[in-house]
Amino acid sequence: MNLWLEIWKIIDLVSVNVSPPNEIAPTVCEYFHENCVRALSISWCESFHNPYAYNPEGSYGIFQIYKPVWGQVFADHWHDRYDVEQNTRFARWIFDNATHKFDLWTCGRK
């Protein structure tokens, strides 16, 4: 049992914004493996793990993917931006392909 994963499940369970609570932590950990805890922290800070989080500036989903920058990159799947797994895939692609990795997220900066 991964203790951190269980802790995040509890945090999600008590959150008012999360639906469904058990989906987010395992999905994020599946895509971010060794960076699971940091990715969960960033997505929590960005959206409180609310899959339907929206910022009027143009950010969407649990990782608050910024449409003005990434909308064209993910155009074929943008309609699924609120889906937890798809939003996590977007975030993982950004992490893998961007120079600054987690620093691109406001909540990821050290």
C-alpha positions as CSV (number, residue, x, y, z in Angstrom):
1,M,0.0,0.0,0.0
2,N,1.3,3.4,-1.0
3,L,0.8,5.6,2.1
4,W,0.8,8.9,0.1
5,L,-1.8,7.5,-2.3
6,E,-4.0,6.6,0.7
7,I,-3.6,10.1,2.2
8,W,-4.6,11.7,-1.0
9,K,-7.7,9.5,-1.3
10,I,-8.7,10.7,2.2
11,I,-8.1,14.4,1.3
12,D,-10.2,13.9,-1.9
13,L,-12.9,12.1,0.1
14,V,-13.4,15.0,2.4
15,S,-13.3,17.6,-0.3
16,V,-16.5,19.2,-1.4
17,N,-15.3,19.7,-4.9
18,V,-14.3,16.3,-5.9
19,S,-16.3,13.8,-8.0
20,P,-15.6,10.9,-7.9
21,P,-13.0,11.0,-5.1
22,N,-11.3,7.7,-5.7
23,E,-10.4,8.4,-9.3
24,I,-8.0,11.3,-9.1
25,A,-5.1,10.0,-7.0
26,P,-4.7,6.6,-8.7
27,T,-5.0,8.3,-12.2
28,V,-2.4,10.9,-11.4
29,C,0.0,8.4,-9.9
30,E,-0.4,6.1,-12.9
31,Y,0.9,8.9,-15.2
32,F,3.4,10.5,-12.9
33,H,4.9,7.4,-11.1
34,E,8.0,8.8,-9.4
35,N,6.6,12.3,-9.3
36,C,3.1,11.2,-8.0
37,V,3.1,13.2,-4.7
38,R,4.3,16.4,-6.4
39,A,1.8,16.0,-9.2
40,L,-1.0,15.4,-6.7
41,S,0.1,18.5,-4.7
42,I,0.1,20.7,-7.8
43,S,-3.3,19.5,-9.0
44,W,-4.7,20.0,-5.5
45,C,-3.3,23.5,-5.4
46,E,-4.4,24.4,-8.9
47,S,-8.0,23.0,-8.7
48,F,-8.6,21.3,-5.3
49,H,-8.9,18.2,-7.5
50,N,-12.1,19.6,-9.0
51,P,-12.2,18.0,-12.5
52,Y,-14.5,20.9,-13.6
53,A,-12.3,23.7,-12.4
54,Y,-12.3,26.6,-14.7
55,N,-10.4,29.9,-14.6
56,P,-11.8,32.7,-16.7
57,E,-8.2,33.4,-17.9
58,G,-8.5,30.1,-19.8
59,S,-7.3,27.2,-17.6
60,Y,-9.2,24.0,-17.3
61,G,-9.5,20.8,-15.3
62,I,-7.5,19.4,-12.3
63,F,-4.2,20.6,-13.7
64,Q,-5.6,23.9,-15.0
65,I,-4.3,23.4,-18.5
66,Y,-4.0,26.9,-20.1
67,K,-5.9,26.9,-23.4
68,P,-4.1,29.9,-25.0
69,V,-0.8,28.0,-24.8
70,W,-1.9,24.4,-25.0
71,G,-5.2,24.4,-26.8
72,Q,-3.7,23.9,-30.2
73,V,-1.3,21.2,-29.0
74,F,-4.2,19.2,-27.6
75,A,-6.9,20.3,-30.1
76,D,-7.9,16.7,-31.0
77,H,-8.8,15.9,-27.4
78,W,-9.6,19.4,-26.0
79,H,-13.3,18.4,-25.8
80,D,-12.3,16.0,-23.0
81,R,-10.4,18.6,-21.0
82,Y,-12.5,18.1,-17.9
83,D,-12.0,14.3,-17.9
84,V,-9.5,13.4,-15.1
85,E,-7.5,11.0,-17.2
86,Q,-7.3,13.2,-20.2
87,N,-6.4,16.3,-18.2
88,T,-3.7,14.2,-16.5
89,R,-2.4,13.0,-19.9
90,F,-2.2,16.7,-21.0
91,A,-0.2,17.5,-17.9
92,R,2.1,14.5,-18.4
93,W,2.8,15.5,-22.0
94,I,3.6,19.0,-20.8
95,F,5.9,17.7,-18.1
96,D,7.7,15.4,-20.6
97,N,8.1,18.0,-23.4
98,A,8.5,21.4,-21.6
99,T,11.9,22.6,-20.4
100,H,10.6,23.8,-17.0
101,K,8.6,20.7,-16.1
102,F,6.5,21.5,-13.0
103,D,7.6,25.1,-12.9
104,L,5.1,25.9,-15.6
105,W,2.3,25.5,-13.1
106,T,2.0,28.4,-10.6
107,C,1.7,25.8,-7.8
108,G,4.7,23.9,-9.1
109,R,7.2,26.6,-8.6
110,K,9.7,26.2,-5.8
